[in-house]
Structures are given as C-alpha cells and as structure tokens.
C-alpha cells in the first residue's frame, strides 16, 4: 500500500510538522538570520515558494512513488523504454520544453531545456536507470515504494532507486513545481541531459552529450549539477571536487580460447591429466595485485596517477579531524583498514589510490551440494577505479598488455563500461554556490578532493566542454546498490532534512547561483 508503515499508521496520521519544518533547530536560526539577497529583496517570493512546497508535499511523494514503481534496470534491459518515457513525462510536467528522446547504440538518453529568459544557464544531469534488486533480500518489495517508519529517522520511502537517484532527482523536480506553482519565475535557465546506463558504466552516454544541439546548449552553462541526498545521520555534508574514473570489465578464461583444458565441462576426475581454465583465471587475477590483494601490480597502470597536492592533503587532514572513524567502520562493518593505516591515511587512500577489485567470480557449479566437474570456462567481473591523470583507455591497454606479458594473453577482456576521472576547481561557481547554501543552513561542509565512487562527469569536465561539475542537495538516504534502499520523506531528526527540505535546498541553490558572479 502507498501509505503503509511498520506501525500501521498512514502518512496522514503522522505529525504534519515533520514535513512542514524545513530548517530546524540551530540550522533554522542561522537560515532565518542570513537569508540570501534574493529572499531579502523579495521576502514574499521566499515565503510563497516554501508554502507551495508544503502544499504539494503529497503530490511530490506520489510522483516519486510512481517513478520507483517503474523498474528501469539497464543490466537486465527491464522497463527501460517505459522508464525513459515516464521521466520525459515528468520533465514536461515540471516545465521543460523540447523534451527529446536521444537514441544511442544502447539505452536512450534524454535532452531538454527550460528557457526562463535568465542571464545564467545551469546544466542538469539525471540518470533514470537503477541497480538490480532481489526481492528475497528486501524487507519490503523493492518496487512497491512503501512509506515506512524508520526509528530515529522518521518516514522513509523504501525501494530500488529511492536514494540512487530517483529520490534526490524527484526533490529537484518538486522545487521546479513549487517555483512555477507559486507564480514565480525560474531564476536560471536549465539544460537537461539524462541517460539510462549509469549503473552499467555509461557506455553510450557520450553519444547523447556529443550531439551538435546538445553540445551547443551545454556550452552556454556555467556548470553541471546532479541532485543528491548529501546529509549523513549527523546532518553533515561532504563536498567532493571530482570523482574517480572507472573501468568495468569481464575476464573470461576458456579451454576453447586457451587451447588447453576442456572446451566444455567434464568430469573432475580428469583434472589429473587436464589443465583447468578456472585455475588459469585465478592465477591471472593474482598477478594483477600484490600478494595481499591490496595494491595494483599491473605494469604501467598507475604511471600517470597524480599525487595528492599539499592543498588536497590539508583537506583530507581536516576531514579526518571532523569525520568519525568509528562511524565509518560501523557503516562498513569492518574493524581494520588495509595495512592497519590510520584514519587520515585511510581517507588519503580512499581518494587517491587507483584500485583493482573483483566484483564477482563465476565458474562451474555453484548450486546446492557438490557436482564433480572440471569447468571449461570461468569468468571474473572486475572494476578498476582511476584517479587523475589516468584515463580509461590507457588503463585498459595496460591491463591487456600485463596479461599478455604474464602469459595470460588468451584471457578475453571485455570492457562493459567506464570512463575517465573528473576534477573541478574549489573556486568554481557551482562549488561556491553549494557552500554558501550549506553554510546558510548552519552546515560547514567537509571538503574532499574527490569521491571514491564514479559518475560519468568526464563528458562535461573533459574536452570539448571543460565545465565544472558537482553534486548538491540536502536530505538523507542510504542503501544504494543494496537491499532496503531508502530516502527520508519526513524527518524526525532535527539535523536531517526530509523531502520538502531537500526540495527547498534546490530552490536556494538556483537563486544563489543566479546572483553569484
């Protein structure tokens, strides 16, 4: 049911002040005494938009529920056309014009514009695809979009894509509806681009961005912005000045291609006289890293990795001082960092170290009981994280050259997705704007050189656009790529914003950008 919750209360029976409170406690006092210039000049506009967000709360939640209930899983080619059409419909309803489906060699992208006649234009990046979900692992069906009560957080929406990224993106659309619904004019123009393959490494997104009309529109932008739910449980946010690049690939060892071992599964008694493609793959994988599995050992792989600058090390030292090591370990369910390094060193590794990671291994029989076979094929799924000034093309070439040199040239390497790392200057206008909005809400953001995760921002930060790109948004959610993914709708934590507060943070962001030079 749309309004179901663990204690059986409907959304209408919850204390309405939860969702009506945008900036609570100390944050509220800070916000009200330091309103942005646009709000000081037009206090009625400020109040009208806030009131419109409150008025449209149920509408905004239902929009998000509808979106989550439409599966859009690129890895399974499930619901992609329907998911794309639904997002395009939501864009039109929010005021975008010229909404176009952009065909690619894979799943379609979307391009749209919102011309407000404003002096400045902001680029906006969305993704409409989500990760796979096994219903057996979830406490609530992943595509039901149930509203539930979560202790210490308030009312949440649970479902695949709730926080990554449909919740934050829906909060941004709610902001546009509120501005227009209150009779106000959007303070900046928007250029919108979206893809449906982010969760499989964005293999075809460049085909969207590099079309002539899209490039021409993006060249007018001051930067690119992606909505996010940036708050932790303590209300704090982290601003990242870029992200690692990534290569997702499959390594396949087969008797057929190797020329040794069986071409198909055979009885395991034959191991006495036959080579094993599975062991061949294991040996190849072991050659990619140090004996403990922690340091890449691919020759030339990290040759261009840029060392941390003094300024970046200073950022990390300050982040280590302000962030909780105990909370980080608890969240990850670990007791030690690699090599038993310190908290500050762990953060340095997180943002500066290229990685070689095994996502999964598949080979032979993995069902109940035993099955005495010698597999004819084995597959490893890897992801390699890249830092500036590495490139995906050079890293992939280094991987293939390494395998060939070590005697594993027969192993097939299939790159399924990936892209280069990104970097954005700390003084870029979009970074200064998000910092100003956070501070006005009583939040001093932690700043890190880059996110250890990846997103296809390289198409914006690299040639030919060379635009700053980043993420912004109040609100909280968790469980991306995991069971029981959620996004906070009505917060009971005074330090964390619900969906209405997240929507209002986007209003502030747009108006702050309009007045920032």
ROKEDO-808812 format. One record per residue (C-alpha): x, y, z; residue in three letters. Coordinates in Angstrom, 2 decimals, decimal comma, always signed. Example, Ala and Ser with C-alpha at 12.3 -4.5 7.8 and 13.67 -1.06 7.14 Angstrom:
<recs>
[rec [+12,30; -4,50; +7,80]; Ala] [rec [+13,67; -1,06; +7,14]; Ser] 
</recs>
This chain:
<recs>
[rec [+0,00; +0,00; +0,00]; Unk] [rec [+1,24; +3,52; -0,80]; Unk] [rec [+0,84; +4,78; +2,76]; Unk] [rec [+1,76; +1,61; +4,63]; Unk] [rec [+4,21; +1,76; +7,54]; Unk] [rec [+5,66; -0,61; +10,06]; Unk] [rec [+3,45; +0,64; +12,86]; Unk] [rec [+0,35; +0,60; +10,72]; Unk] [rec [-0,17; +4,39; +10,69]; Unk] [rec [-0,92; +6,13; +7,45]; Unk] [rec [+1,01; +9,17; +6,20]; Unk] [rec [-1,90; +11,43; +7,16]; Unk] [rec [-1,77; +10,23; +10,77]; Unk] [rec [+1,86; +11,30; +11,23]; Unk] [rec [+2,66; +14,63; +12,87]; Unk] [rec [+2,36; +17,11; +9,98]; Unk] [rec [+5,06; +19,31; +11,43]; Unk] [rec [+7,66; +16,72; +10,46]; Unk] [rec [+7,36; +17,53; +6,79]; Unk] [rec [+6,45; +21,18; +7,32]; Unk] [rec [+9,72; +22,00; +9,02]; Unk] [rec [+12,44; +22,84; +6,52]; Unk] [rec [+15,27; +24,09; +8,65]; Unk] [rec [+15,10; +23,02; +12,26]; Unk] [rec [+16,88; +23,95; +15,48]; Unk] [rec [+20,14; +25,82; +15,12]; Unk] [rec [+20,01; +25,50; +11,35]; Unk] [rec [+16,68; +27,34; +11,28]; Unk] [rec [+18,03; +30,23; +13,30]; Unk] [rec [+21,05; +30,51; +11,03]; Unk] [rec [+18,92; +30,41; +7,89]; Unk] [rec [+16,41; +33,00; +9,03]; Unk] [rec [+19,06; +35,49; +10,14]; Unk] [rec [+21,14; +35,09; +6,98]; Unk] [rec [+18,61; +34,88; +4,16]; Unk] [rec [+20,08; +35,17; +0,66]; Unk] [rec [+19,92; +38,54; -1,05]; Unk] [rec [+17,15; +37,45; -3,39]; Unk] [rec [+14,99; +36,47; -0,39]; Unk] [rec [+15,76; +39,72; +1,43]; Unk] [rec [+14,76; +41,68; -1,64]; Unk] [rec [+11,65; +39,60; -2,27]; Unk] [rec [+10,54; +38,14; +1,07]; Unk] [rec [+7,08; +37,34; -0,28]; Unk] [rec [+8,65; +35,17; -3,03]; Unk] [rec [+10,65; +33,31; -0,41]; Unk] [rec [+7,57; +32,58; +1,69]; Unk] [rec [+5,35; +31,74; -1,31]; Unk] [rec [+7,74; +29,08; -2,63]; Unk] [rec [+8,12; +27,50; +0,79]; Unk] [rec [+4,35; +27,39; +1,17]; Unk] [rec [+3,96; +25,85; -2,29]; Unk] [rec [+6,40; +23,07; -1,42]; Unk] [rec [+4,35; +22,29; +1,69]; Unk] [rec [+1,12; +22,40; -0,29]; Unk] [rec [+2,48; +19,98; -2,91]; Unk] [rec [+4,05; +17,53; -0,45]; Unk] [rec [+1,70; +14,60; -1,15]; Unk] [rec [+1,90; +15,26; -4,88]; Unk] [rec [+5,71; +15,16; -4,72]; Unk] [rec [+5,74; +11,91; -2,76]; Unk] [rec [+3,30; +10,26; -5,14]; Unk] [rec [+5,44; +11,33; -8,10]; Unk] [rec [+8,43; +9,62; -6,52]; Unk] [rec [+6,41; +6,50; -5,72]; Unk] [rec [+5,23; +6,28; -9,33]; Unk] [rec [+8,82; +6,60; -10,52]; Unk] [rec [+10,18; +3,91; -8,17]; Unk] [rec [+7,34; +1,55; -9,10]; Unk] [rec [+8,52; +1,64; -12,71]; Unk] [rec [+11,57; -0,67; -12,82]; Unk] [rec [+14,30; +0,65; -15,11]; Unk] [rec [+17,22; -1,77; -14,92]; Unk] [rec [+19,70; -1,44; -17,78]; Unk] [rec [+21,65; -4,55; -16,72]; Unk] [rec [+18,51; -6,62; -17,30]; Unk] [rec [+17,04; -4,49; -20,11]; Unk] [rec [+13,95; -4,30; -17,92]; Unk] [rec [+11,46; -1,44; -18,18]; Unk] [rec [+13,91; +0,89; -19,87]; Unk] [rec [+11,70; +2,39; -22,57]; Unk] [rec [+8,85; +2,77; -20,07]; Unk] [rec [+11,24; +4,34; -17,55]; Unk] [rec [+12,55; +6,77; -20,12]; Unk] [rec [+9,03; +7,79; -21,22]; Unk] [rec [+7,98; +8,31; -17,60]; Unk] [rec [+10,92; +10,58; -16,90]; Unk] [rec [+10,22; +12,57; -20,06]; Unk] [rec [+6,61; +13,00; -18,94]; Unk] [rec [+7,77; +14,27; -15,55]; Unk] [rec [+10,10; +16,77; -17,26]; Unk] [rec [+7,26; +18,17; -19,35]; Unk] [rec [+5,07; +18,47; -16,26]; Unk] [rec [+7,86; +20,36; -14,48]; Unk] [rec [+8,05; +22,94; -17,28]; Unk] [rec [+10,79; +21,69; -19,61]; Unk] [rec [+10,27; +22,21; -23,33]; Unk] [rec [+11,61; +20,38; -26,34]; Unk] [rec [+11,94; +17,16; -24,36]; Unk] [rec [+13,60; +14,68; -26,70]; Unk] [rec [+14,47; +11,01; -26,51]; Unk] [rec [+18,02; +10,63; -27,76]; Unk] [rec [+18,68; +7,22; -29,35]; Unk] [rec [+22,06; +5,58; -28,74]; Unk] [rec [+23,59; +2,22; -29,56]; Unk] [rec [+22,26; +1,14; -26,13]; Unk] [rec [+19,51; +2,58; -23,95]; Unk] [rec [+18,16; +6,02; -24,92]; Unk] [rec [+19,17; +9,28; -23,32]; Unk] [rec [+17,08; +12,43; -22,89]; Unk] [rec [+17,71; +16,08; -23,76]; Unk] [rec [+15,52; +19,01; -22,71]; Unk] [rec [+15,73; +22,73; -21,98]; Unk] [rec [+13,99; +25,18; -19,69]; Unk] [rec [+14,31; +28,72; -21,04]; Unk] [rec [+13,43; +31,19; -18,30]; Unk] [rec [+14,95; +34,15; -20,13]; Unk] [rec [+17,55; +34,37; -17,37]; Unk] [rec [+21,14; +35,62; -17,76]; Unk] [rec [+22,65; +32,35; -16,49]; Unk] [rec [+22,21; +28,75; -17,59]; Unk] [rec [+22,85; +25,65; -15,48]; Unk] [rec [+23,41; +22,15; -16,80]; Unk] [rec [+21,49; +19,33; -15,12]; Unk] [rec [+22,43; +15,62; -15,21]; Unk] [rec [+19,97; +12,84; -14,34]; Unk] [rec [+20,08; +9,06; -14,56]; Unk] [rec [+16,86; +7,07; -14,84]; Unk] [rec [+18,28; +3,56; -14,52]; Unk] [rec [+18,75; +1,65; -11,25]; Unk] [rec [+20,64; -1,39; -10,00]; Unk] [rec [+19,19; -4,89; -9,92]; Unk] [rec [+17,17; -5,97; -6,88]; Unk] [rec [+16,48; -9,44; -5,44]; Unk] [rec [+13,09; -9,25; -3,65]; Unk] [rec [+14,13; -12,09; -1,33]; Unk] [rec [+16,75; -9,81; +0,23]; Unk] [rec [+14,36; -6,92; +0,95]; Unk] [rec [+12,10; -6,37; +3,96]; Unk] [rec [+9,67; -4,53; +1,65]; Unk] [rec [+9,28; -5,29; -2,07]; Unk] [rec [+11,87; -3,21; -3,97]; Unk] [rec [+9,38; -1,81; -6,49]; Unk] [rec [+6,47; -1,19; -4,12]; Unk] [rec [+7,79; +2,21; -2,96]; Unk] [rec [+6,30; +1,71; +0,52]; Unk] [rec [+6,20; +4,54; +3,05]; Unk] [rec [+7,57; +3,20; +6,32]; Unk] [rec [+8,58; +4,49; +9,75]; Unk] [rec [+12,29; +4,12; +10,48]; Unk] [rec [+13,50; +4,65; +14,06]; Unk] [rec [+15,48; +7,85; +14,62]; Unk] [rec [+14,81; +8,98; +11,05]; Unk] [rec [+11,06; +9,36; +10,57]; Unk] [rec [+9,05; +8,41; +7,50]; Unk] [rec [+11,04; +6,93; +4,64]; Unk] [rec [+10,29; +5,61; +1,20]; Unk] [rec [+11,86; +2,20; +0,53]; Unk] [rec [+12,59; +0,94; -2,94]; Unk] [rec [+15,24; +0,43; -5,57]; Unk] [rec [+16,35; +3,85; -6,76]; Unk] [rec [+14,99; +5,64; -3,68]; Unk] [rec [+18,27; +7,42; -2,99]; Unk] [rec [+20,24; +6,47; -6,10]; Unk] [rec [+18,99; +8,63; -7,74]; Unk] [rec [+15,22; +8,96; -8,09]; Unk] [rec [+14,60; +10,47; -4,64]; Unk] [rec [+17,02; +13,40; -4,98]; Unk] [rec [+16,00; +13,92; -8,60]; Unk] [rec [+12,31; +13,95; -7,63]; Unk] [rec [+13,12; +16,52; -4,92]; Unk] [rec [+14,63; +18,76; -7,58]; Unk] [rec [+11,52; +18,40; -9,76]; Unk] [rec [+9,44; +19,27; -6,69]; Unk] [rec [+11,42; +22,50; -6,41]; Unk] [rec [+10,58; +23,42; -10,01]; Unk] [rec [+6,89; +22,68; -9,45]; Unk] [rec [+6,89; +24,90; -6,36]; Unk] [rec [+8,57; +27,84; -8,09]; Unk] [rec [+6,16; +27,70; -11,02]; Unk] [rec [+3,15; +26,89; -8,82]; Unk] [rec [+3,76; +29,96; -6,70]; Unk] [rec [+3,70; +32,11; -9,83]; Unk] [rec [+7,42; +32,89; -9,70]; Unk] [rec [+9,95; +32,77; -12,50]; Unk] [rec [+12,80; +30,29; -12,55]; Unk] [rec [+15,97; +32,35; -11,80]; Unk] [rec [+18,23; +30,42; -14,21]; Unk] [rec [+17,81; +28,58; -17,48]; Unk] [rec [+18,31; +24,82; -17,45]; Unk] [rec [+19,86; +22,41; -19,94]; Unk] [rec [+18,94; +18,84; -19,09]; Unk] [rec [+20,71; +15,64; -20,13]; Unk] [rec [+19,98; +12,15; -18,83]; Unk] [rec [+20,98; +8,57; -19,50]; Unk] [rec [+19,68; +5,11; -18,80]; Unk] [rec [+23,01; +3,29; -18,46]; Unk] [rec [+24,80; +4,88; -15,48]; Unk] [rec [+24,61; +1,66; -13,49]; Unk] [rec [+26,39; -0,29; -16,24]; Unk] [rec [+29,22; +2,20; -16,73]; Unk] [rec [+27,58; +4,73; -19,10]; Unk] [rec [+28,92; +3,08; -22,29]; Unk] [rec [+26,80; +5,19; -24,63]; Unk] [rec [+26,25; +8,47; -22,77]; Unk] [rec [+28,86; +10,32; -24,88]; Unk] [rec [+26,61; +9,69; -27,88]; Unk] [rec [+23,99; +11,87; -26,17]; Unk] [rec [+26,21; +14,70; -24,97]; Unk] [rec [+28,25; +14,99; -28,16]; Unk] [rec [+25,33; +15,58; -30,48]; Unk] [rec [+25,58; +19,04; -32,02]; Unk] [rec [+22,48; +20,59; -30,44]; Unk] [rec [+23,29; +19,18; -27,00]; Unk] [rec [+26,88; +20,44; -27,08]; Unk] [rec [+25,72; +23,86; -28,24]; Unk] [rec [+23,27; +24,11; -25,34]; Unk] [rec [+25,75; +22,84; -22,74]; Unk] [rec [+28,41; +25,33; -23,86]; Unk] [rec [+26,14; +28,08; -22,51]; Unk] [rec [+26,17; +26,58; -18,99]; Unk] [rec [+28,19; +27,81; -16,02]; Unk] [rec [+28,48; +24,24; -14,77]; Unk] [rec [+26,78; +20,87; -14,41]; Unk] [rec [+24,79; +19,86; -11,38]; Unk] [rec [+23,46; +16,48; -10,19]; Unk] [rec [+20,91; +16,35; -7,33]; Unk] [rec [+21,95; +14,23; -4,37]; Unk] [rec [+20,95; +13,44; -0,78]; Unk] [rec [+24,15; +14,67; +0,79]; Unk] [rec [+23,42; +14,57; +4,51]; Unk] [rec [+24,70; +11,90; +6,86]; Unk] [rec [+22,82; +10,91; +10,01]; Unk] [rec [+24,56; +13,77; +11,84]; Unk] [rec [+23,27; +16,25; +9,27]; Unk] [rec [+26,76; +16,87; +7,92]; Unk] [rec [+27,55; +17,02; +4,20]; Unk] [rec [+30,71; +16,36; +2,22]; Unk] [rec [+31,59; +18,36; -0,89]; Unk] [rec [+33,77; +16,49; -3,36]; Unk] [rec [+35,80; +18,24; -6,04]; Unk] [rec [+35,61; +15,41; -8,52]; Unk] [rec [+35,29; +11,64; -8,74]; Unk] [rec [+37,37; +8,63; -9,64]; Unk] [rec [+37,05; +7,15; -13,09]; Unk] [rec [+36,15; +3,51; -13,56]; Unk] [rec [+36,55; +0,53; -15,86]; Unk] [rec [+34,04; -2,31; -15,57]; Unk] [rec [+35,14; -5,42; -17,39]; Unk] [rec [+34,83; -9,18; -17,62]; Unk] [rec [+37,83; -11,51; -17,80]; Unk] [rec [+36,96; -14,88; -19,35]; Unk] [rec [+39,20; -17,93; -19,28]; Unk] [rec [+38,07; -20,78; -21,52]; Unk] [rec [+39,59; -24,02; -22,67]; Unk] [rec [+38,45; -23,21; -26,18]; Unk] [rec [+40,42; -19,97; -26,44]; Unk] [rec [+43,33; -21,08; -24,24]; Unk] [rec [+43,89; -24,23; -26,23]; Unk] [rec [+44,41; -26,15; -23,00]; Unk] [rec [+41,90; -27,76; -20,64]; Unk] [rec [+38,41; -28,85; -21,72]; Unk] [rec [+36,28; -26,91; -24,19]; Unk] [rec [+33,24; -27,75; -22,06]; Unk] [rec [+32,58; -29,04; -18,53]; Unk] [rec [+33,94; -32,55; -17,97]; Unk] [rec [+34,15; -34,96; -15,02]; Unk] [rec [+36,53; -33,69; -12,35]; Unk] [rec [+38,47; -36,95; -12,29]; Unk] [rec [+40,10; -35,66; -15,47]; Unk] [rec [+41,91; -32,94; -13,51]; Unk] [rec [+44,75; -35,44; -13,08]; Unk] [rec [+45,50; -35,10; -16,79]; Unk] [rec [+43,89; -31,80; -17,86]; Unk] [rec [+44,60; -28,12; -17,30]; Unk] [rec [+41,92; -26,03; -15,60]; Unk] [rec [+40,63; -22,79; -17,17]; Unk] [rec [+39,33; -21,82; -13,72]; Unk] [rec [+42,76; -22,10; -12,06]; Unk] [rec [+44,22; -20,30; -15,07]; Unk] [rec [+41,89; -17,38; -14,35]; Unk] [rec [+42,76; -17,43; -10,64]; Unk] [rec [+46,46; -17,20; -11,49]; Unk] [rec [+45,79; -14,30; -13,86]; Unk] [rec [+43,79; -12,44; -11,23]; Unk] [rec [+46,52; -12,95; -8,63]; Unk] [rec [+49,04; -11,33; -10,97]; Unk] [rec [+47,04; -8,09; -11,06]; Unk] [rec [+47,66; -7,20; -7,41]; Unk] [rec [+50,14; -7,55; -4,56]; Unk] [rec [+50,06; -10,83; -2,58]; Unk] [rec [+47,62; -9,34; -0,03]; Unk] [rec [+45,31; -8,17; -2,83]; Unk] [rec [+45,52; -4,51; -1,81]; Unk] [rec [+47,91; -2,81; -4,24]; Unk] [rec [+47,60; -2,84; -8,05]; Unk] [rec [+50,50; -4,67; -9,70]; Unk] [rec [+49,59; -4,03; -13,36]; Unk] [rec [+52,70; -2,69; -15,06]; Unk] [rec [+52,21; +0,94; -16,12]; Unk] [rec [+48,65; +1,04; -14,80]; Unk] [rec [+49,16; +3,90; -12,33]; Unk] [rec [+52,12; +5,55; -14,06]; Unk] [rec [+50,16; +8,77; -14,62]; Unk] [rec [+48,34; +8,81; -11,27]; Unk] [rec [+48,66; +12,35; -9,94]; Unk] [rec [+49,95; +12,53; -6,35]; Unk] [rec [+47,93; +14,50; -3,83]; Unk] [rec [+48,88; +18,16; -3,63]; Unk] [rec [+49,66; +19,92; -0,38]; Unk] [rec [+46,24; +21,61; -0,53]; Unk] [rec [+44,49; +18,26; -1,04]; Unk] [rec [+46,37; +16,68; +1,86]; Unk] [rec [+45,29; +19,60; +4,02]; Unk] [rec [+41,65; +18,97; +3,02]; Unk] [rec [+41,98; +15,32; +3,99]; Unk] [rec [+43,60; +16,11; +7,33]; Unk] [rec [+40,73; +18,48; +8,16]; Unk] [rec [+38,18; +15,87; +7,03]; Unk] [rec [+39,82; +13,24; +9,25]; Unk] [rec [+39,58; +15,62; +12,18]; Unk] [rec [+35,89; +16,30; +11,63]; Unk] [rec [+34,63; +12,88; +10,47]; Unk] [rec [+34,16; +9,88; +12,74]; Unk] [rec [+36,38; +6,88; +12,09]; Unk] [rec [+34,24; +4,74; +14,38]; Unk] [rec [+31,07; +5,61; +12,46]; Unk] [rec [+32,77; +4,86; +9,15]; Unk] [rec [+33,92; +1,43; +10,34]; Unk] [rec [+30,48; +0,68; +11,76]; Unk] [rec [+28,79; +1,63; +8,50]; Unk] [rec [+31,13; -0,65; +6,53]; Unk] [rec [+31,09; -3,45; +9,10]; Unk] [rec [+34,89; -3,57; +9,38]; Unk] [rec [+37,48; -3,40; +12,14]; Unk] [rec [+40,65; -2,62; +10,18]; Unk] [rec [+41,82; -0,52; +7,24]; Unk] [rec [+44,29; -2,05; +4,77]; Unk] [rec [+47,78; -2,33; +6,22]; Unk] [rec [+46,27; -1,10; +9,52]; Unk] [rec [+46,78; +2,52; +8,43]; Unk] [rec [+45,48; +5,48; +10,43]; Unk] [rec [+42,13; +7,17; +9,82]; Unk] [rec [+43,76; +10,04; +7,94]; Unk] [rec [+45,80; +7,63; +5,82]; Unk] [rec [+42,65; +5,62; +5,08]; Unk] [rec [+40,97; +8,75; +3,73]; Unk] [rec [+44,05; +9,54; +1,66]; Unk] [rec [+43,94; +6,07; +0,13]; Unk] [rec [+40,21; +6,37; -0,50]; Unk] [rec [+40,51; +9,48; -2,64]; Unk] [rec [+43,96; +9,00; -4,19]; Unk] [rec [+44,57; +5,26; -4,72]; Unk] [rec [+43,77; +3,51; -8,01]; Unk] [rec [+42,20; +0,11; -7,34]; Unk] [rec [+41,69; -3,32; -8,88]; Unk] [rec [+38,61; -5,01; -7,42]; Unk] [rec [+36,92; -8,35; -8,04]; Unk] [rec [+33,15; -7,80; -8,18]; Unk] [rec [+32,31; -11,44; -8,70]; Unk] [rec [+33,61; -14,83; -9,83]; Unk] [rec [+31,52; -17,29; -11,81]; Unk] [rec [+32,59; -20,72; -12,96]; Unk] [rec [+31,40; -24,28; -12,91]; Unk] [rec [+28,72; -25,47; -10,49]; Unk] [rec [+27,57; -23,19; -7,66]; Unk] [rec [+24,25; -24,79; -6,66]; Unk] [rec [+23,36; -26,96; -3,64]; Unk] [rec [+25,64; -29,83; -2,80]; Unk] [rec [+28,57; -30,81; -4,96]; Unk] [rec [+28,93; -31,56; -8,65]; Unk] [rec [+32,25; -33,08; -9,57]; Unk] [rec [+33,11; -31,24; -12,77]; Unk] [rec [+36,14; -29,55; -14,27]; Unk] [rec [+34,71; -26,32; -15,74]; Unk] [rec [+35,52; -25,43; -19,32]; Unk] [rec [+35,11; -21,72; -18,61]; Unk] [rec [+35,37; -19,24; -15,74]; Unk] [rec [+34,55; -15,53; -15,63]; Unk] [rec [+35,61; -12,72; -13,30]; Unk] [rec [+33,85; -9,37; -13,16]; Unk] [rec [+36,25; -6,55; -12,22]; Unk] [rec [+36,11; -2,85; -11,60]; Unk] [rec [+39,19; -0,65; -11,71]; Unk] [rec [+38,99; +2,83; -10,14]; Unk] [rec [+41,10; +5,56; -11,72]; Unk] [rec [+42,44; +8,87; -10,42]; Unk] [rec [+43,67; +11,95; -12,31]; Unk] [rec [+45,64; +11,90; -14,64]; Unk] [rec [+44,82; +8,30; -15,59]; Unk] [rec [+42,48; +7,55; -18,48]; Unk] [rec [+40,21; +4,59; -19,04]; Unk] [rec [+41,73; +3,87; -22,46]; Unk] [rec [+45,30; +3,78; -21,15]; Unk] [rec [+44,34; +1,72; -18,09]; Unk] [rec [+42,55; -0,86; -20,23]; Unk] [rec [+45,56; -1,08; -22,55]; Unk] [rec [+47,86; -1,59; -19,54]; Unk] [rec [+45,63; -4,41; -18,25]; Unk] [rec [+45,69; -6,24; -21,57]; Unk] [rec [+49,44; -5,75; -22,00]; Unk] [rec [+50,08; -7,04; -18,47]; Unk] [rec [+48,05; -10,19; -19,06]; Unk] [rec [+49,85; -10,88; -22,33]; Unk] [rec [+53,28; -10,34; -20,76]; Unk] [rec [+52,48; -12,66; -17,84]; Unk] [rec [+51,33; -15,48; -20,12]; Unk] [rec [+47,59; -14,85; -19,94]; Unk] [rec [+47,07; -13,30; -23,36]; Unk] [rec [+44,41; -15,89; -24,13]; Unk] [rec [+42,11; -14,50; -21,43]; Unk] [rec [+39,39; -12,43; -23,05]; Unk] [rec [+38,99; -8,90; -21,66]; Unk] [rec [+35,62; -7,30; -22,37]; Unk] [rec [+35,14; -3,72; -21,11]; Unk] [rec [+31,42; -3,34; -20,45]; Unk] [rec [+31,53; +0,30; -19,34]; Unk] [rec [+33,71; +3,00; -17,87]; Unk] [rec [+35,18; +6,47; -18,20]; Unk] [rec [+37,85; +8,89; -17,02]; Unk] [rec [+38,07; +10,61; -13,62]; Unk] [rec [+36,81; +14,16; -13,10]; Unk] [rec [+38,18; +17,24; -11,33]; Unk] [rec [+36,52; +20,57; -10,53]; Unk] [rec [+38,31; +23,61; -9,02]; Unk] [rec [+37,37; +24,54; -5,45]; Unk] [rec [+36,65; +28,11; -6,60]; Unk] [rec [+34,25; +27,09; -9,40]; Unk] [rec [+30,96; +28,96; -9,17]; Unk] [rec [+28,88; +25,82; -8,57]; Unk] [rec [+31,11; +24,84; -5,62]; Unk] [rec [+30,94; +28,34; -4,14]; Unk] [rec [+27,16; +28,34; -4,50]; Unk] [rec [+26,60; +24,99; -2,80]; Unk] [rec [+28,97; +26,01; +0,01]; Unk] [rec [+27,04; +29,25; +0,54]; Unk] [rec [+23,70; +27,41; +0,74]; Unk] [rec [+25,03; +24,82; +3,17]; Unk] [rec [+26,56; +27,47; +5,41]; Unk] [rec [+23,35; +29,47; +5,42]; Unk] [rec [+21,68; +26,36; +6,81]; Unk] [rec [+24,23; +26,13; +9,62]; Unk] [rec [+26,32; +23,42; +7,92]; Unk] [rec [+30,06; +23,76; +7,30]; Unk] [rec [+30,71; +21,12; +4,63]; Unk] [rec [+33,62; +18,73; +4,77]; Unk] [rec [+35,63; +19,10; +1,55]; Unk] [rec [+37,47; +16,22; -0,13]; Unk] [rec [+39,50; +16,23; -3,35]; Unk] [rec [+37,22; +13,64; -4,95]; Unk] [rec [+34,59; +11,00; -4,44]; Unk] [rec [+35,90; +7,44; -4,29]; Unk] [rec [+32,92; +6,39; -6,40]; Unk] [rec [+32,38; +7,24; -10,05]; Unk] [rec [+29,91; +9,02; -12,31]; Unk] [rec [+30,23; +10,00; -15,99]; Unk] [rec [+31,05; +13,64; -15,28]; Unk] [rec [+34,08; +13,36; -17,55]; Unk] [rec [+31,87; +14,10; -20,56]; Unk] [rec [+31,32; +17,53; -19,03]; Unk] [rec [+34,67; +18,25; -17,37]; Unk] [rec [+36,75; +16,95; -20,29]; Unk] [rec [+37,04; +18,16; -23,86]; Unk] [rec [+35,37; +19,90; -25,54]; Unk] [rec [+33,17; +21,39; -22,76]; Unk] [rec [+35,60; +21,65; -19,80]; Unk] [rec [+32,81; +22,63; -17,41]; Unk] [rec [+32,87; +22,34; -13,61]; Unk] [rec [+30,59; +19,56; -12,38]; Unk] [rec [+29,35; +18,53; -8,96]; Unk] [rec [+26,56; +17,30; -6,71]; Unk] [rec [+24,28; +19,15; -4,33]; Unk] [rec [+21,23; +18,62; -2,14]; Unk] [rec [+20,12; +18,35; +1,45]; Unk] [rec [+18,27; +15,24; +2,62]; Unk] [rec [+19,34; +11,74; +3,54]; Unk] [rec [+19,09; +8,22; +2,22]; Unk] [rec [+21,10; +5,03; +2,24]; Unk] [rec [+21,34; +1,53; +0,76]; Unk] [rec [+22,38; +2,40; -2,77]; Unk] [rec [+23,04; -0,86; -4,67]; Unk] [rec [+21,93; -2,79; -1,56]; Unk] [rec [+18,72; -4,26; -0,13]; Unk] [rec [+16,28; -1,93; +1,72]; Unk] [rec [+17,44; +1,21; -0,07]; Unk] [rec [+15,60; +4,23; +1,32]; Unk] [rec [+15,15; +8,00; +1,14]; Unk] [rec [+13,84; +10,15; +4,00]; Unk] [rec [+10,46; +11,72; +3,27]; Unk] [rec [+9,56; +13,25; +6,66]; Unk] [rec [+12,46; +13,63; +9,05]; Unk] [rec [+12,20; +13,24; +12,81]; Unk] [rec [+15,91; +14,05; +13,14]; Unk] [rec [+16,30; +17,83; +13,58]; Unk] [rec [+19,68; +17,71; +11,83]; Unk] [rec [+18,40; +15,99; +8,68]; Unk] [rec [+16,02; +17,34; +6,05]; Unk] [rec [+13,10; +15,40; +4,61]; Unk] [rec [+11,92; +15,64; +1,01]; Unk] [rec [+10,41; +19,12; +1,44]; Unk] [rec [+13,62; +20,45; +2,95]; Unk] [rec [+15,61; +18,84; +0,15]; Unk] [rec [+13,35; +20,50; -2,43]; Unk] [rec [+13,78; +23,87; -0,77]; Unk] [rec [+17,57; +23,48; -0,74]; Unk] [rec [+17,38; +23,24; -4,55]; Unk] [rec [+15,32; +26,44; -4,65]; Unk] [rec [+18,02; +28,17; -2,63]; Unk] [rec [+20,72; +26,73; -4,88]; Unk] [rec [+19,12; +28,04; -8,07]; Unk] [rec [+18,55; +31,53; -6,68]; Unk] [rec [+22,03; +31,66; -5,14]; Unk] [rec [+23,53; +30,72; -8,49]; Unk] [rec [+21,54; +33,45; -10,23]; Unk] [rec [+23,14; +36,13; -8,07]; Unk] [rec [+26,68; +34,75; -7,81]; Unk] [rec [+29,34; +36,02; -10,18]; Unk] 
</recs>
